[in-house]
Amino acid sequence: MMRYPYSPFCIITFLPVTSMPVYLGQLDALLQPYVRILTQDAIDIRIKRFWRYLDRTLPRRLYACQYWPCRYACHTERFLRADAELKQVAPNLTFIYDAEITPDDLLLEVAKNICECSKPHISNGPVNDKIFTKDHYGIVSCYNSLPLGGGGSTLVRLNLKAVAERSTSVDDFFSRTLPHYCRQQIAIINSRCEFLYEKSHFFENSFLVQEGLIDPERFAPMFGMYGLAEAVNLLCENAGLNAPLW
C-alpha cells in the first residue's frame, strides 16, 4: 500500500507489490478430498495448524479465502471454530450467503464468529453469481469481487473527506473539487496500468501467466472512495446545516 501525505488518494496495487496472488481459494472444496479418512478431532487440529502456518509464513496480511453455504457445511463450521479460537488477523475470510439455501443456524454461527474475531465477512452469493457465474469468482479484501484467474490491476481510492476540506462550499465540492480529483483519479489509474502492462511487462514475464494460473484479460483497474460520512459532516458544518446522524 502506498499512501501520499496530504493527498485525497490512497493507492493500493496488489500484484506489483507482492508479485503473487492474494486469493487462497474456496477452502471447503479444497479440504473435501482429504478428510474422508480423518476423525473430526484430527481435522480440527490440522485446520488450526494450517491457520497458524498462514499467519506466520506469508509475508503480507492482504490475502483471502472463502467458503460457500451448505456445499460442505461441516467444513464451514470447522473453519469457524478454528478462527474463533485463534482470533488471528489472517487469513481474511468471506462467507458466501444465499438466503435460499443457507440454514439459519449456520448464519447464526457466522454472526457469533463476527462478534468473536470480526470475521468472516458476508457476501451476497446470488448477486455475484449473476455477474461472474457460480464458483468463478473470489472475494478479496473484504468487499472486492474479482474473477478467478484475474484480479485488480490497481486500486485507487478517493478520500472524500480530503476533497471536502479543499472545497469552499457544497456547490464548490460538486462543481469543482470533486470533478477535479475524479479526473486525477482516472489519470493515476491510467498511469499505473500503463506501467504494469506496457513498461514493466509483468504479464509477459510472470510464470503465473505462462502456467495458466492467471489471465491478463481477466484483470481490470479498480476505483473506490471512502470518508463519505466525514465529508458530509464537514460540508454541512461549513454550510451551517445540521449534519445527519451516522
Buried (B, 14 or more C-beta within 10 A) or exposed (E): EEEEEEEBBBBBBBBEEBEEBBBBBBBBBBBBEEBEEEEEEEBBEBBBEBBEEBBEEBEEEBBBBBBBBBBBBEBBBBBBBBBBEEEBEBBBBBBBBBEEBBEEEBBEBBEEBBEEBEBBBBBEBEEBBEEBEEEBBBBBBEEBBBBBBBBBBBBBBBBBBBBBBBBEEBEBBEEBBBEEBBEBBEEBBEEBBEBBBEEEEBBEEBEBBEEEEBBBEEBEBBBBBBBEEBBBBBBBEBEEEEBEEE
